[in-house]
C-alpha cells in the first residue's frame, strides 16, 4: 500500500487530497499513475499530461520503482509569473 497525495489543481479536480493505493507487485510511479487514470474518465483526464512526481518527498522520474509504505505525490508543474 502506498499513500498517494495530490496537489494544486489535481486535488481540486479529483476532490481528494490523498488516498491509499494497494500495490500489485513491483510497480513504477508511472504504472501507478496509469492505474489511477483508469479509475474513471475524470481521473483519466485530470492525470493526463505533464505531471511532476515525488516519492518520499524527492522529485523522481516516472520510471522510479515505488515500494510498500512509500508516499507518492503527483502535482502539475509550477508556473511563475
N, C-alpha and C positions, 0 to 999 in steps of 0.2 A: 504494500500500500504506500502510495506517495501522497503528500499534501500538495495540491496544485493551487496556486494563487493567481488571480487575475487582477490587473491594474488598469487604471485610467479608463479609456472608452470601452475596453473589453469588459470590465466589471459592470459598467453601466448597461451595455448591450445585453450581456448574458444574465444580468440580475443576480449575480453571485460573486462574492469576493474570493471564496475558496471552496474546495471540495476534496474529499479523499477518493483517490482513484486506485483500484486494485491493479496490480501488475500481473501480467501473464508471462512469466519467464523474464528473460533479459530483453529489455527494450531501450531504444534510444529516446531522447527528448522529442525527436521528430516523429517517431512512431506513436508516442504518447499523444502528441498533438493531433495526429491523424485519427486516433481513437476518439478523441474529444470532438473533432469535427463531425464524426459520424453520429453524434447524439441526436441531432435534428438539423433542419435547414437553417435555423437562426444561429446555432453554434457553428455550422459549416461556413456560413457567410462571415460571421464575426472573426473566426480564426483563420480565414483565408487571407493571404497577402503577407507582407513583410512584418514579421514579429521578432522581438528580441526574447531570448530565453535565459533564465538563470537557474542553476542548480546549486542549492545550498548557498545562495546569495553571491555566486560567482557567475558572471556572464559567460555563456558557453555556446558553442555551435550545436546545431540540432542533431549532429551525429554522436553526441555525448551519451554514454550509457547511464541510465538512471537506475538506482537501486532502492530496494525496500527501505522506507524510512526517510528518503530524500524529500526535500522541499523543492518543488519545481515551480517557477513563476514565468508567466507569459505577459508581455506588455508591448504596446506599439512603440516604435522608435520615438525618441524625444525630439521635438522640433523646437527651435528657438525663434526669436523674432526681435 
